[in-house]
Amino acid sequence: MNGRPAGPAAPSLVCAFAVTRTPPDAAALAATTGHEEGGPLRVLHTDGLCLVVQDVPAELFDDAALAERLGRPDDLERCARAHHRGVEAAGGRGRSVVPLPLATLYRGDRSARRAVASRAVELGALLDRLRGRTEWAVKVHAAEPAPQAASRSGAGTAADGRAYLSRASARQRDRQDSHAKALAEAEAVDARLRRYAVAATRHRPQNVRLTGRRSPQLLNCAYLVDDALGPAFARALAALTADRPYPAVEIGASGPWIPYSFARLDDQAPDRTALRRHTEQEVRP
């Protein structure tokens, strides 16, 4: 020993990932890396519930630091992936889990426990509702339009301005009719899939900059499906995508997932990706 007194520990915050009723497998939790800058994942117990958390350095996770880091796309993606790893560890082996929003932070274990205890009844009811159920994500786009033949110019081309305007008006009507048909077929897709779901929700359609597609996204839906009906839901999706009974749309799907879209309390807004900082008195997953 060099005789120097140990310096004070760097200030830390408690980052919470998810709430469950039963603690995750200890080995699986130990093998999971949450945020790379933080310590090992651990469990806090309160009011019959388990909160999966990680200690993280305050200098990197306080309000100012987070606002800067999450404004950078690469850092945002890293934080989101770390958060999802923590949620997956909490919900392993089919365990019912309530995922908390990205960057759910507390000043310490006491405030984290108090936050969960204040909503224990509601969280318990939500865990009951999600037990044995998973989420499927479905995105419906208008079918890509067929490429149009290039218009000819020169000899033989009608120079009449009224004829040109008539053709332009006809093309506009065709586009409107195609869009209306695609919207109707997207609604039919949603109606068919809802037969297999206990709940469904619609998120805001993503714009073309995010989707990378020329055609608009018409529906961005999530379906809560009982595990027993999961195979039937998957078959219905396969029929819609392979047989294409609705040719005016194109369907993309993924799942099953942890039910992020349905793991919220009644007083929450549906946006699960918003960054929120929680007080010591409440938790808003």
Secondary structure as GFF3:
##gff-version 3
##sequence-region A 1 285
A	DSSP	beta_strand	12	20	.	.	.	ID=ss1
A	DSSP	alpha_helix	26	30	.	.	.	ID=ss2
A	DSSP	beta_strand	41	46	.	.	.	ID=ss3
A	DSSP	beta_strand	49	57	.	.	.	ID=ss4
A	DSSP	alpha_helix	58	61	.	.	.	ID=ss5
A	DSSP	alpha_helix	63	69	.	.	.	ID=ss6
A	DSSP	alpha_helix	73	90	.	.	.	ID=ss7
A	DSSP	three_ten_helix	92	94	.	.	.	ID=ss8
A	DSSP	beta_strand	97	106	.	.	.	ID=ss9
A	DSSP	alpha_helix	109	118	.	.	.	ID=ss10
A	DSSP	alpha_helix	120	130	.	.	.	ID=ss11
A	DSSP	beta_strand	133	142	.	.	.	ID=ss12
A	DSSP	alpha_helix	161	194	.	.	.	ID=ss13
A	DSSP	beta_strand	199	203	.	.	.	ID=ss14
A	DSSP	alpha_helix	208	211	.	.	.	ID=ss15
A	DSSP	beta_strand	217	226	.	.	.	ID=ss16
A	DSSP	three_ten_helix	227	229	.	.	.	ID=ss17
A	DSSP	alpha_helix	230	242	.	.	.	ID=ss18
A	DSSP	beta_strand	249	257	.	.	.	ID=ss19
A	DSSP	three_ten_helix	260	262	.	.	.	ID=ss20
###
